[in-house]
């Protein structure tokens, strides 16, 4: 009797597979699909991939997946869906996939959760000036009049500007609701009424930078967003205000940021830079008021289990003939990651 489960294969780097494919994830995928694993398809053009692709109806992809181009699709005549176990699909889902009518799902929603949590933590710590005060406290080993020197210290009534009502930006706005903060949103694709429903006041780009104590960047890297956070915008920020970037390094003019931060004009938290890793002699490394973390805001460690659970849920919906709960739509790619 034919197996009613769709045939599935895994296409990602070995490093990604080692992180993602826990026993529970593999068991879940094997329950809802006829999973052909091994082999792991790290090279879709390799001879070893040919037999697997010939049967695959569902391709489960992850970090390091090669482009699924017309040549790959010729070897995968039965392929009907791609379930991506991470965020953006721009690197591997090609025009040929959309033209074939292949359905695509992404775990971007799941990866957005830890990024938003990191963002919330950094905003709250930034407004309390925790890093600076802790450093001074360690050096002085005595109480100093921080509340006199920093009369705006604290979160109550502080203004947070959010750039982009992406999945992450929306989650950040939701998490900020309980904290007595004033929130501004810049997103040219969001109507004012929708911004207000998200808990923010709609604002222009200039206004967000001019009025915010913290500006948090959540826009995708697109041709129109390269260098969006310009020297002029950062120079207009309040003295001591902070720029928080968990999006992509190229969205920010890093040379201008290094100059402004180096002069003590503004502060920054950067989880992403361009390139990753910054050159060893880049001036941002030496700015005491800049915290650089190594792209850890997204799913790491135990948070990757959520990505695996998302993949299993999406594969189950495909096997049951249901629409994806988190589809990627071609017409939205011009404004999303």
DRENTIVO-114723 format. One record per residue (C-alpha): residue number from 1; chain; residue in one letter; x negated, y, z negated. Coordinates in steps of 0.2 Angstrom, whole numbers, plus 5000, padded with zeros to 4 digits. Layout:
BEGIN
r nr = NUM, kette = A, rest = A, c1 = X, c2 = Y, c3 = Z
...
//
This chain:
BEGIN
r nr = 1, kette = A, rest = X, c1 = 5000, c2 = 5000, c3 = 5000
r nr = 2, kette = A, rest = X, c1 = 4993, c2 = 5017, c3 = 5005
r nr = 3, kette = A, rest = X, c1 = 4987, c2 = 5028, c3 = 4991
r nr = 4, kette = A, rest = X, c1 = 4999, c2 = 5042, c3 = 4989
r nr = 5, kette = A, rest = X, c1 = 4986, c2 = 5054, c3 = 4982
r nr = 6, kette = A, rest = X, c1 = 4977, c2 = 5067, c3 = 4993
r nr = 7, kette = A, rest = X, c1 = 4959, c2 = 5063, c3 = 4997
r nr = 8, kette = A, rest = X, c1 = 4948, c2 = 5075, c3 = 4989
r nr = 9, kette = A, rest = X, c1 = 4929, c2 = 5080, c3 = 4989
r nr = 10, kette = A, rest = X, c1 = 4918, c2 = 5091, c3 = 4980
r nr = 11, kette = A, rest = X, c1 = 4907, c2 = 5104, c3 = 4988
r nr = 12, kette = A, rest = X, c1 = 4896, c2 = 5115, c3 = 4977
r nr = 13, kette = A, rest = X, c1 = 4878, c2 = 5115, c3 = 4970
r nr = 14, kette = A, rest = X, c1 = 4871, c2 = 5102, c3 = 4959
r nr = 15, kette = A, rest = X, c1 = 4869, c2 = 5115, c3 = 4945
r nr = 16, kette = A, rest = X, c1 = 4887, c2 = 5120, c3 = 4947
r nr = 17, kette = A, rest = X, c1 = 4893, c2 = 5102, c3 = 4946
r nr = 18, kette = A, rest = X, c1 = 4883, c2 = 5098, c3 = 4931
r nr = 19, kette = A, rest = X, c1 = 4891, c2 = 5112, c3 = 4922
r nr = 20, kette = A, rest = X, c1 = 4909, c2 = 5110, c3 = 4928
r nr = 21, kette = A, rest = X, c1 = 4911, c2 = 5091, c3 = 4930
r nr = 22, kette = A, rest = X, c1 = 4914, c2 = 5085, c3 = 4912
r nr = 23, kette = A, rest = X, c1 = 4922, c2 = 5069, c3 = 4909
r nr = 24, kette = A, rest = X, c1 = 4939, c2 = 5077, c3 = 4906
r nr = 25, kette = A, rest = X, c1 = 4938, c2 = 5086, c3 = 4922
r nr = 26, kette = A, rest = X, c1 = 4933, c2 = 5071, c3 = 4933
r nr = 27, kette = A, rest = X, c1 = 4946, c2 = 5061, c3 = 4925
r nr = 28, kette = A, rest = X, c1 = 4959, c2 = 5074, c3 = 4928
r nr = 29, kette = A, rest = X, c1 = 4954, c2 = 5075, c3 = 4946
r nr = 30, kette = A, rest = X, c1 = 4953, c2 = 5057, c3 = 4948
r nr = 31, kette = A, rest = X, c1 = 4971, c2 = 5055, c3 = 4941
r nr = 32, kette = A, rest = X, c1 = 4979, c2 = 5067, c3 = 4954
r nr = 33, kette = A, rest = X, c1 = 4968, c2 = 5064, c3 = 4969
r nr = 34, kette = A, rest = X, c1 = 4959, c2 = 5050, c3 = 4978
r nr = 35, kette = A, rest = X, c1 = 4942, c2 = 5058, c3 = 4973
r nr = 36, kette = A, rest = X, c1 = 4927, c2 = 5054, c3 = 4984
r nr = 37, kette = A, rest = X, c1 = 4913, c2 = 5057, c3 = 4972
r nr = 38, kette = A, rest = X, c1 = 4899, c2 = 5054, c3 = 4973
r nr = 39, kette = A, rest = X, c1 = 4892, c2 = 5060, c3 = 4985
r nr = 40, kette = A, rest = X, c1 = 4892, c2 = 5079, c3 = 4980
r nr = 41, kette = A, rest = X, c1 = 4893, c2 = 5089, c3 = 4996
r nr = 42, kette = A, rest = X, c1 = 4879, c2 = 5102, c3 = 4994
r nr = 43, kette = A, rest = X, c1 = 4876, c2 = 5103, c3 = 5013
r nr = 44, kette = A, rest = X, c1 = 4891, c2 = 5101, c3 = 5023
r nr = 45, kette = A, rest = X, c1 = 4881, c2 = 5098, c3 = 5039
r nr = 46, kette = A, rest = X, c1 = 4872, c2 = 5084, c3 = 5032
r nr = 47, kette = A, rest = X, c1 = 4875, c2 = 5066, c3 = 5040
r nr = 48, kette = A, rest = X, c1 = 4880, c2 = 5060, c3 = 5023
r nr = 49, kette = A, rest = X, c1 = 4894, c2 = 5072, c3 = 5022
r nr = 50, kette = A, rest = X, c1 = 4902, c2 = 5067, c3 = 5038
r nr = 51, kette = A, rest = X, c1 = 4912, c2 = 5052, c3 = 5032
r nr = 52, kette = A, rest = X, c1 = 4918, c2 = 5061, c3 = 5017
r nr = 53, kette = A, rest = X, c1 = 4924, c2 = 5076, c3 = 5027
r nr = 54, kette = A, rest = X, c1 = 4933, c2 = 5066, c3 = 5040
r nr = 55, kette = A, rest = X, c1 = 4945, c2 = 5060, c3 = 5026
r nr = 56, kette = A, rest = X, c1 = 4946, c2 = 5075, c3 = 5015
r nr = 57, kette = A, rest = X, c1 = 4963, c2 = 5083, c3 = 5013
r nr = 58, kette = A, rest = X, c1 = 4957, c2 = 5094, c3 = 4999
r nr = 59, kette = A, rest = X, c1 = 4940, c2 = 5102, c3 = 4996
r nr = 60, kette = A, rest = X, c1 = 4936, c2 = 5107, c3 = 4978
r nr = 61, kette = A, rest = X, c1 = 4922, c2 = 5120, c3 = 4979
r nr = 62, kette = A, rest = X, c1 = 4911, c2 = 5129, c3 = 4967
r nr = 63, kette = A, rest = X, c1 = 4896, c2 = 5140, c3 = 4965
r nr = 64, kette = A, rest = X, c1 = 4884, c2 = 5136, c3 = 4979
r nr = 65, kette = A, rest = X, c1 = 4896, c2 = 5129, c3 = 4991
r nr = 66, kette = A, rest = X, c1 = 4890, c2 = 5132, c3 = 5009
r nr = 67, kette = A, rest = X, c1 = 4901, c2 = 5142, c3 = 5022
r nr = 68, kette = A, rest = X, c1 = 4916, c2 = 5131, c3 = 5028
r nr = 69, kette = A, rest = X, c1 = 4915, c2 = 5137, c3 = 5046
r nr = 70, kette = A, rest = X, c1 = 4922, c2 = 5131, c3 = 5062
r nr = 71, kette = A, rest = X, c1 = 4909, c2 = 5117, c3 = 5064
r nr = 72, kette = A, rest = X, c1 = 4913, c2 = 5111, c3 = 5047
r nr = 73, kette = A, rest = X, c1 = 4931, c2 = 5111, c3 = 5050
r nr = 74, kette = A, rest = X, c1 = 4928, c2 = 5101, c3 = 5066
r nr = 75, kette = A, rest = X, c1 = 4922, c2 = 5087, c3 = 5055
r nr = 76, kette = A, rest = X, c1 = 4936, c2 = 5089, c3 = 5043
r nr = 77, kette = A, rest = X, c1 = 4952, c2 = 5087, c3 = 5054
r nr = 78, kette = A, rest = X, c1 = 4963, c2 = 5082, c3 = 5039
r nr = 79, kette = A, rest = X, c1 = 4958, c2 = 5097, c3 = 5027
r nr = 80, kette = A, rest = X, c1 = 4973, c2 = 5107, c3 = 5022
r nr = 81, kette = A, rest = X, c1 = 4968, c2 = 5115, c3 = 5006
r nr = 82, kette = A, rest = X, c1 = 4953, c2 = 5122, c3 = 4996
r nr = 83, kette = A, rest = X, c1 = 4953, c2 = 5124, c3 = 4977
r nr = 84, kette = A, rest = X, c1 = 4939, c2 = 5135, c3 = 4971
r nr = 85, kette = A, rest = X, c1 = 4933, c2 = 5132, c3 = 4954
r nr = 86, kette = A, rest = X, c1 = 4926, c2 = 5150, c3 = 4952
r nr = 87, kette = A, rest = X, c1 = 4930, c2 = 5168, c3 = 4957
r nr = 88, kette = A, rest = X, c1 = 4928, c2 = 5175, c3 = 4974
r nr = 89, kette = A, rest = X, c1 = 4929, c2 = 5164, c3 = 4989
r nr = 90, kette = A, rest = X, c1 = 4921, c2 = 5177, c3 = 5001
r nr = 91, kette = A, rest = X, c1 = 4905, c2 = 5167, c3 = 5002
r nr = 92, kette = A, rest = X, c1 = 4912, c2 = 5151, c3 = 5009
r nr = 93, kette = A, rest = X, c1 = 4930, c2 = 5153, c3 = 5015
r nr = 94, kette = A, rest = X, c1 = 4928, c2 = 5159, c3 = 5033
r nr = 95, kette = A, rest = X, c1 = 4940, c2 = 5166, c3 = 5046
r nr = 96, kette = A, rest = X, c1 = 4940, c2 = 5149, c3 = 5053
r nr = 97, kette = A, rest = X, c1 = 4949, c2 = 5142, c3 = 5037
r nr = 98, kette = A, rest = X, c1 = 4962, c2 = 5156, c3 = 5038
r nr = 99, kette = A, rest = X, c1 = 4965, c2 = 5153, c3 = 5056
r nr = 100, kette = A, rest = X, c1 = 4967, c2 = 5134, c3 = 5053
r nr = 101, kette = A, rest = X, c1 = 4981, c2 = 5139, c3 = 5040
r nr = 102, kette = A, rest = X, c1 = 4971, c2 = 5131, c3 = 5026
r nr = 103, kette = A, rest = X, c1 = 4979, c2 = 5135, c3 = 5009
r nr = 104, kette = A, rest = X, c1 = 4966, c2 = 5142, c3 = 4996
r nr = 105, kette = A, rest = X, c1 = 4967, c2 = 5143, c3 = 4977
r nr = 106, kette = A, rest = X, c1 = 4954, c2 = 5151, c3 = 4965
r nr = 107, kette = A, rest = X, c1 = 4950, c2 = 5151, c3 = 4947
r nr = 108, kette = A, rest = X, c1 = 4947, c2 = 5170, c3 = 4947
r nr = 109, kette = A, rest = X, c1 = 4961, c2 = 5172, c3 = 4934
r nr = 110, kette = A, rest = X, c1 = 4952, c2 = 5160, c3 = 4922
r nr = 111, kette = A, rest = X, c1 = 4935, c2 = 5168, c3 = 4925
r nr = 112, kette = A, rest = X, c1 = 4943, c2 = 5185, c3 = 4922
r nr = 113, kette = A, rest = X, c1 = 4947, c2 = 5180, c3 = 4904
r nr = 114, kette = A, rest = X, c1 = 4930, c2 = 5180, c3 = 4896
r nr = 115, kette = A, rest = X, c1 = 4925, c2 = 5195, c3 = 4906
r nr = 116, kette = A, rest = X, c1 = 4939, c2 = 5205, c3 = 4899
r nr = 117, kette = A, rest = X, c1 = 4934, c2 = 5198, c3 = 4881
r nr = 118, kette = A, rest = X, c1 = 4916, c2 = 5204, c3 = 4884
r nr = 119, kette = A, rest = X, c1 = 4923, c2 = 5221, c3 = 4890
r nr = 120, kette = A, rest = X, c1 = 4934, c2 = 5223, c3 = 4875
r nr = 121, kette = A, rest = X, c1 = 4920, c2 = 5219, c3 = 4863
r nr = 122, kette = A, rest = X, c1 = 4908, c2 = 5231, c3 = 4871
r nr = 123, kette = A, rest = X, c1 = 4921, c2 = 5245, c3 = 4871
r nr = 124, kette = A, rest = X, c1 = 4925, c2 = 5243, c3 = 4853
r nr = 125, kette = A, rest = X, c1 = 4906, c2 = 5242, c3 = 4848
r nr = 126, kette = A, rest = X, c1 = 4902, c2 = 5257, c3 = 4859
r nr = 127, kette = A, rest = X, c1 = 4914, c2 = 5269, c3 = 4851
r nr = 128, kette = A, rest = X, c1 = 4908, c2 = 5264, c3 = 4834
r nr = 129, kette = A, rest = X, c1 = 4890, c2 = 5267, c3 = 4841
r nr = 130, kette = A, rest = X, c1 = 4885, c2 = 5250, c3 = 4833
r nr = 131, kette = A, rest = X, c1 = 4869, c2 = 5247, c3 = 4843
r nr = 132, kette = A, rest = X, c1 = 4862, c2 = 5264, c3 = 4840
r nr = 133, kette = A, rest = X, c1 = 4867, c2 = 5265, c3 = 4822
r nr = 134, kette = A, rest = X, c1 = 4860, c2 = 5248, c3 = 4818
r nr = 135, kette = A, rest = X, c1 = 4844, c2 = 5252, c3 = 4826
r nr = 136, kette = A, rest = X, c1 = 4842, c2 = 5268, c3 = 4816
r nr = 137, kette = A, rest = X, c1 = 4847, c2 = 5259, c3 = 4800
r nr = 138, kette = A, rest = X, c1 = 4834, c2 = 5246, c3 = 4803
r nr = 139, kette = A, rest = X, c1 = 4821, c2 = 5260, c3 = 4805
r nr = 140, kette = A, rest = X, c1 = 4826, c2 = 5271, c3 = 4791
r nr = 141, kette = A, rest = X, c1 = 4831, c2 = 5257, c3 = 4779
r nr = 142, kette = A, rest = X, c1 = 4842, c2 = 5270, c3 = 4770
r nr = 143, kette = A, rest = X, c1 = 4859, c2 = 5278, c3 = 4773
r nr = 144, kette = A, rest = X, c1 = 4860, c2 = 5292, c3 = 4785
r nr = 145, kette = A, rest = X, c1 = 4875, c2 = 5304, c3 = 4788
r nr = 146, kette = A, rest = X, c1 = 4881, c2 = 5296, c3 = 4804
r nr = 147, kette = A, rest = X, c1 = 4899, c2 = 5302, c3 = 4802
r nr = 148, kette = A, rest = X, c1 = 4892, c2 = 5320, c3 = 4801
r nr = 149, kette = A, rest = X, c1 = 4880, c2 = 5318, c3 = 4816
r nr = 150, kette = A, rest = X, c1 = 4893, c2 = 5309, c3 = 4826
r nr = 151, kette = A, rest = X, c1 = 4910, c2 = 5317, c3 = 4822
r nr = 152, kette = A, rest = X, c1 = 4919, c2 = 5307, c3 = 4836
r nr = 153, kette = A, rest = X, c1 = 4913, c2 = 5291, c3 = 4829
r nr = 154, kette = A, rest = X, c1 = 4926, c2 = 5277, c3 = 4830
r nr = 155, kette = A, rest = X, c1 = 4940, c2 = 5270, c3 = 4841
r nr = 156, kette = A, rest = X, c1 = 4956, c2 = 5279, c3 = 4836
r nr = 157, kette = A, rest = X, c1 = 4961, c2 = 5291, c3 = 4849
r nr = 158, kette = A, rest = X, c1 = 4946, c2 = 5288, c3 = 4860
r nr = 159, kette = A, rest = X, c1 = 4948, c2 = 5287, c3 = 4879
r nr = 160, kette = A, rest = X, c1 = 4944, c2 = 5272, c3 = 4890
r nr = 161, kette = A, rest = X, c1 = 4944, c2 = 5274, c3 = 4909
r nr = 162, kette = A, rest = X, c1 = 4947, c2 = 5258, c3 = 4919
r nr = 163, kette = A, rest = X, c1 = 4941, c2 = 5258, c3 = 4937
r nr = 164, kette = A, rest = X, c1 = 4952, c2 = 5245, c3 = 4946
r nr = 165, kette = A, rest = X, c1 = 4967, c2 = 5236, c3 = 4942
r nr = 166, kette = A, rest = X, c1 = 4959, c2 = 5219, c3 = 4947
r nr = 167, kette = A, rest = X, c1 = 4963, c2 = 5203, c3 = 4937
r nr = 168, kette = A, rest = X, c1 = 4950, c2 = 5208, c3 = 4925
r nr = 169, kette = A, rest = X, c1 = 4955, c2 = 5226, c3 = 4924
r nr = 170, kette = A, rest = X, c1 = 4973, c2 = 5222, c3 = 4920
r nr = 171, kette = A, rest = X, c1 = 4968, c2 = 5210, c3 = 4907
r nr = 172, kette = A, rest = X, c1 = 4957, c2 = 5223, c3 = 4899
r nr = 173, kette = A, rest = X, c1 = 4971, c2 = 5235, c3 = 4898
r nr = 174, kette = A, rest = X, c1 = 4982, c2 = 5222, c3 = 4890
r nr = 175, kette = A, rest = X, c1 = 4968, c2 = 5218, c3 = 4877
r nr = 176, kette = A, rest = X, c1 = 4966, c2 = 5237, c3 = 4873
r nr = 177, kette = A, rest = X, c1 = 4984, c2 = 5240, c3 = 4869
r nr = 178, kette = A, rest = X, c1 = 4983, c2 = 5236, c3 = 4850
r nr = 179, kette = A, rest = X, c1 = 4968, c2 = 5248, c3 = 4846
r nr = 180, kette = A, rest = X, c1 = 4975, c2 = 5265, c3 = 4847
r nr = 181, kette = A, rest = X, c1 = 4965, c2 = 5270, c3 = 4862
r nr = 182, kette = A, rest = X, c1 = 4970, c2 = 5282, c3 = 4876
r nr = 183, kette = A, rest = X, c1 = 4968, c2 = 5273, c3 = 4893
r nr = 184, kette = A, rest = X, c1 = 4966, c2 = 5280, c3 = 4910
r nr = 185, kette = A, rest = X, c1 = 4967, c2 = 5270, c3 = 4926
r nr = 186, kette = A, rest = X, c1 = 4960, c2 = 5274, c3 = 4943
r nr = 187, kette = A, rest = X, c1 = 4966, c2 = 5262, c3 = 4957
r nr = 188, kette = A, rest = X, c1 = 4972, c2 = 5270, c3 = 4973
r nr = 189, kette = A, rest = X, c1 = 4982, c2 = 5254, c3 = 4977
r nr = 190, kette = A, rest = X, c1 = 4992, c2 = 5255, c3 = 4961
r nr = 191, kette = A, rest = X, c1 = 5008, c2 = 5266, c3 = 4960
r nr = 192, kette = A, rest = X, c1 = 5009, c2 = 5278, c3 = 4945
r nr = 193, kette = A, rest = X, c1 = 5024, c2 = 5269, c3 = 4938
r nr = 194, kette = A, rest = X, c1 = 5014, c2 = 5252, c3 = 4939
r nr = 195, kette = A, rest = X, c1 = 4999, c2 = 5260, c3 = 4930
r nr = 196, kette = A, rest = X, c1 = 5011, c2 = 5265, c3 = 4916
r nr = 197, kette = A, rest = X, c1 = 5018, c2 = 5248, c3 = 4915
r nr = 198, kette = A, rest = X, c1 = 5000, c2 = 5242, c3 = 4913
r nr = 199, kette = A, rest = X, c1 = 4998, c2 = 5253, c3 = 4898
r nr = 200, kette = A, rest = X, c1 = 4988, c2 = 5267, c3 = 4906
r nr = 201, kette = A, rest = X, c1 = 4990, c2 = 5284, c3 = 4913
r nr = 202, kette = A, rest = X, c1 = 4986, c2 = 5285, c3 = 4931
r nr = 203, kette = A, rest = X, c1 = 4971, c2 = 5297, c3 = 4935
r nr = 204, kette = A, rest = X, c1 = 4959, c2 = 5302, c3 = 4949
r nr = 205, kette = A, rest = X, c1 = 4941, c2 = 5296, c3 = 4949
r nr = 206, kette = A, rest = X, c1 = 4934, c2 = 5313, c3 = 4944
r nr = 207, kette = A, rest = X, c1 = 4946, c2 = 5314, c3 = 4929
r nr = 208, kette = A, rest = X, c1 = 4942, c2 = 5297, c3 = 4923
r nr = 209, kette = A, rest = X, c1 = 4924, c2 = 5301, c3 = 4922
r nr = 210, kette = A, rest = X, c1 = 4926, c2 = 5318, c3 = 4915
r nr = 211, kette = A, rest = X, c1 = 4938, c2 = 5313, c3 = 4901
r nr = 212, kette = A, rest = X, c1 = 4933, c2 = 5296, c3 = 4896
r nr = 213, kette = A, rest = X, c1 = 4922, c2 = 5291, c3 = 4881
r nr = 214, kette = A, rest = X, c1 = 4920, c2 = 5274, c3 = 4890
r nr = 215, kette = A, rest = X, c1 = 4922, c2 = 5270, c3 = 4908
r nr = 216, kette = A, rest = X, c1 = 4923, c2 = 5252, c3 = 4913
r nr = 217, kette = A, rest = X, c1 = 4920, c2 = 5246, c3 = 4930
r nr = 218, kette = A, rest = X, c1 = 4932, c2 = 5232, c3 = 4938
r nr = 219, kette = A, rest = X, c1 = 4932, c2 = 5236, c3 = 4956
r nr = 220, kette = A, rest = X, c1 = 4926, c2 = 5222, c3 = 4969
r nr = 221, kette = A, rest = X, c1 = 4911, c2 = 5225, c3 = 4979
r nr = 222, kette = A, rest = X, c1 = 4917, c2 = 5230, c3 = 4996
r nr = 223, kette = A, rest = X, c1 = 4910, c2 = 5242, c3 = 5009
r nr = 224, kette = A, rest = X, c1 = 4920, c2 = 5256, c3 = 5002
r nr = 225, kette = A, rest = X, c1 = 4915, c2 = 5253, c3 = 4984
r nr = 226, kette = A, rest = X, c1 = 4896, c2 = 5253, c3 = 4987
r nr = 227, kette = A, rest = X, c1 = 4889, c2 = 5267, c3 = 4976
r nr = 228, kette = A, rest = X, c1 = 4906, c2 = 5272, c3 = 4971
r nr = 229, kette = A, rest = X, c1 = 4900, c2 = 5277, c3 = 4954
r nr = 230, kette = A, rest = X, c1 = 4889, c2 = 5291, c3 = 4960
r nr = 231, kette = A, rest = X, c1 = 4877, c2 = 5303, c3 = 4952
r nr = 232, kette = A, rest = X, c1 = 4890, c2 = 5317, c3 = 4952
r nr = 233, kette = A, rest = X, c1 = 4903, c2 = 5306, c3 = 4943
r nr = 234, kette = A, rest = X, c1 = 4890, c2 = 5300, c3 = 4930
r nr = 235, kette = A, rest = X, c1 = 4884, c2 = 5318, c3 = 4927
r nr = 236, kette = A, rest = X, c1 = 4901, c2 = 5324, c3 = 4924
r nr = 237, kette = A, rest = X, c1 = 4903, c2 = 5312, c3 = 4909
r nr = 238, kette = A, rest = X, c1 = 4904, c2 = 5318, c3 = 4891
r nr = 239, kette = A, rest = X, c1 = 4887, c2 = 5319, c3 = 4882
r nr = 240, kette = A, rest = X, c1 = 4885, c2 = 5301, c3 = 4874
r nr = 241, kette = A, rest = X, c1 = 4899, c2 = 5293, c3 = 4884
r nr = 242, kette = A, rest = X, c1 = 4896, c2 = 5275, c3 = 4890
r nr = 243, kette = A, rest = X, c1 = 4897, c2 = 5267, c3 = 4907
r nr = 244, kette = A, rest = X, c1 = 4901, c2 = 5248, c3 = 4906
r nr = 245, kette = A, rest = X, c1 = 4899, c2 = 5238, c3 = 4922
r nr = 246, kette = A, rest = X, c1 = 4904, c2 = 5220, c3 = 4923
r nr = 247, kette = A, rest = X, c1 = 4909, c2 = 5221, c3 = 4941
r nr = 248, kette = A, rest = X, c1 = 4894, c2 = 5221, c3 = 4954
r nr = 249, kette = A, rest = X, c1 = 4878, c2 = 5231, c3 = 4952
r nr = 250, kette = A, rest = X, c1 = 4879, c2 = 5239, c3 = 4969
r nr = 251, kette = A, rest = X, c1 = 4895, c2 = 5248, c3 = 4964
r nr = 252, kette = A, rest = X, c1 = 4884, c2 = 5260, c3 = 4953
r nr = 253, kette = A, rest = X, c1 = 4870, c2 = 5272, c3 = 4959
r nr = 254, kette = A, rest = X, c1 = 4857, c2 = 5264, c3 = 4947
r nr = 255, kette = A, rest = X, c1 = 4843, c2 = 5277, c3 = 4951
r nr = 256, kette = A, rest = X, c1 = 4855, c2 = 5291, c3 = 4945
r nr = 257, kette = A, rest = X, c1 = 4860, c2 = 5280, c3 = 4930
r nr = 258, kette = A, rest = X, c1 = 4842, c2 = 5278, c3 = 4925
r nr = 259, kette = A, rest = X, c1 = 4839, c2 = 5296, c3 = 4926
r nr = 260, kette = A, rest = X, c1 = 4854, c2 = 5301, c3 = 4916
r nr = 261, kette = A, rest = X, c1 = 4852, c2 = 5288, c3 = 4903
r nr = 262, kette = A, rest = X, c1 = 4833, c2 = 5291, c3 = 4901
r nr = 263, kette = A, rest = X, c1 = 4837, c2 = 5309, c3 = 4898
r nr = 264, kette = A, rest = X, c1 = 4849, c2 = 5303, c3 = 4884
r nr = 265, kette = A, rest = X, c1 = 4864, c2 = 5311, c3 = 4893
r nr = 266, kette = A, rest = X, c1 = 4874, c2 = 5295, c3 = 4894
r nr = 267, kette = A, rest = X, c1 = 4874, c2 = 5277, c3 = 4888
r nr = 268, kette = A, rest = X, c1 = 4877, c2 = 5261, c3 = 4898
r nr = 269, kette = A, rest = X, c1 = 4881, c2 = 5242, c3 = 4896
r nr = 270, kette = A, rest = X, c1 = 4876, c2 = 5233, c3 = 4911
r nr = 271, kette = A, rest = X, c1 = 4880, c2 = 5214, c3 = 4913
r nr = 272, kette = A, rest = X, c1 = 4877, c2 = 5216, c3 = 4932
r nr = 273, kette = A, rest = X, c1 = 4863, c2 = 5224, c3 = 4942
r nr = 274, kette = A, rest = X, c1 = 4857, c2 = 5226, c3 = 4959
r nr = 275, kette = A, rest = X, c1 = 4847, c2 = 5215, c3 = 4961
r nr = 276, kette = A, rest = X, c1 = 4849, c2 = 5202, c3 = 4948
r nr = 277, kette = A, rest = X, c1 = 4836, c2 = 5202, c3 = 4940
r nr = 278, kette = A, rest = X, c1 = 4830, c2 = 5220, c3 = 4940
r nr = 279, kette = A, rest = X, c1 = 4811, c2 = 5223, c3 = 4945
r nr = 280, kette = A, rest = X, c1 = 4801, c2 = 5222, c3 = 4929
r nr = 281, kette = A, rest = X, c1 = 4796, c2 = 5240, c3 = 4931
r nr = 282, kette = A, rest = X, c1 = 4813, c2 = 5247, c3 = 4934
r nr = 283, kette = A, rest = X, c1 = 4816, c2 = 5262, c3 = 4922
r nr = 284, kette = A, rest = X, c1 = 4833, c2 = 5255, c3 = 4916
r nr = 285, kette = A, rest = X, c1 = 4823, c2 = 5242, c3 = 4906
r nr = 286, kette = A, rest = X, c1 = 4815, c2 = 5256, c3 = 4896
r nr = 287, kette = A, rest = X, c1 = 4831, c2 = 5265, c3 = 4892
r nr = 288, kette = A, rest = X, c1 = 4835, c2 = 5262, c3 = 4873
r nr = 289, kette = A, rest = X, c1 = 4853, c2 = 5268, c3 = 4876
r nr = 290, kette = A, rest = X, c1 = 4856, c2 = 5255, c3 = 4890
r nr = 291, kette = A, rest = X, c1 = 4860, c2 = 5237, c3 = 4885
r nr = 292, kette = A, rest = X, c1 = 4857, c2 = 5224, c3 = 4900
r nr = 293, kette = A, rest = X, c1 = 4864, c2 = 5207, c3 = 4898
r nr = 294, kette = A, rest = X, c1 = 4860, c2 = 5193, c3 = 4911
r nr = 295, kette = A, rest = X, c1 = 4877, c2 = 5191, c3 = 4919
r nr = 296, kette = A, rest = X, c1 = 4885, c2 = 5182, c3 = 4905
r nr = 297, kette = A, rest = X, c1 = 4902, c2 = 5191, c3 = 4904
r nr = 298, kette = A, rest = X, c1 = 4910, c2 = 5178, c3 = 4915
r nr = 299, kette = A, rest = X, c1 = 4912, c2 = 5160, c3 = 4911
r nr = 300, kette = A, rest = X, c1 = 4897, c2 = 5152, c3 = 4902
r nr = 301, kette = A, rest = X, c1 = 4895, c2 = 5137, c3 = 4891
r nr = 302, kette = A, rest = X, c1 = 4911, c2 = 5131, c3 = 4884
r nr = 303, kette = A, rest = X, c1 = 4921, c2 = 5143, c3 = 4894
r nr = 304, kette = A, rest = X, c1 = 4917, c2 = 5133, c3 = 4910
r nr = 305, kette = A, rest = X, c1 = 4929, c2 = 5120, c3 = 4903
r nr = 306, kette = A, rest = X, c1 = 4943, c2 = 5132, c3 = 4907
r nr = 307, kette = A, rest = X, c1 = 4938, c2 = 5133, c3 = 4926
r nr = 308, kette = A, rest = X, c1 = 4938, c2 = 5114, c3 = 4926
r nr = 309, kette = A, rest = X, c1 = 4956, c2 = 5113, c3 = 4919
r nr = 310, kette = A, rest = X, c1 = 4961, c2 = 5126, c3 = 4932
r nr = 311, kette = A, rest = X, c1 = 4954, c2 = 5115, c3 = 4946
r nr = 312, kette = A, rest = X, c1 = 4964, c2 = 5100, c3 = 4939
r nr = 313, kette = A, rest = X, c1 = 4980, c2 = 5110, c3 = 4938
r nr = 314, kette = A, rest = X, c1 = 4978, c2 = 5117, c3 = 4956
r nr = 315, kette = A, rest = X, c1 = 4974, c2 = 5100, c3 = 4963
r nr = 316, kette = A, rest = X, c1 = 4990, c2 = 5093, c3 = 4954
r nr = 317, kette = A, rest = X, c1 = 5001, c2 = 5106, c3 = 4962
r nr = 318, kette = A, rest = X, c1 = 4994, c2 = 5102, c3 = 4979
r nr = 319, kette = A, rest = X, c1 = 4996, c2 = 5083, c3 = 4976
r nr = 320, kette = A, rest = X, c1 = 5014, c2 = 5087, c3 = 4971
r nr = 321, kette = A, rest = X, c1 = 5018, c2 = 5097, c3 = 4986
r nr = 322, kette = A, rest = X, c1 = 5019, c2 = 5113, c3 = 4976
r nr = 323, kette = A, rest = X, c1 = 5013, c2 = 5131, c3 = 4980
r nr = 324, kette = A, rest = X, c1 = 4997, c2 = 5136, c3 = 4971
r nr = 325, kette = A, rest = X, c1 = 5000, c2 = 5146, c3 = 4955
r nr = 326, kette = A, rest = X, c1 = 4984, c2 = 5156, c3 = 4959
r nr = 327, kette = A, rest = X, c1 = 4983, c2 = 5158, c3 = 4978
r nr = 328, kette = A, rest = X, c1 = 4971, c2 = 5168, c3 = 4988
r nr = 329, kette = A, rest = X, c1 = 4979, c2 = 5178, c3 = 5001
r nr = 330, kette = A, rest = X, c1 = 4970, c2 = 5183, c3 = 5017
r nr = 331, kette = A, rest = X, c1 = 4979, c2 = 5200, c3 = 5018
r nr = 332, kette = A, rest = X, c1 = 4973, c2 = 5204, c3 = 5001
r nr = 333, kette = A, rest = X, c1 = 4954, c2 = 5201, c3 = 5004
r nr = 334, kette = A, rest = X, c1 = 4951, c2 = 5219, c3 = 5010
r nr = 335, kette = A, rest = X, c1 = 4955, c2 = 5225, c3 = 4992
r nr = 336, kette = A, rest = X, c1 = 4950, c2 = 5211, c3 = 4981
r nr = 337, kette = A, rest = X, c1 = 4935, c2 = 5202, c3 = 4976
//
